[in-house]
Amino acid sequence: MHASRTSETFLSMTFDSFYNDLIELASKHEKNNTPLKS
């Protein structure tokens, strides 16, 4: 159970990091006036 929880937390942290990178990328696109939605 502990191993499962640890991997779950790790996965969550990895996803958060990925999500933050995605938001950062989206912000750069907005600054360049590049619409993400057509």
Beta strands, then each sheet from edge to edge (+ up, - down):
end
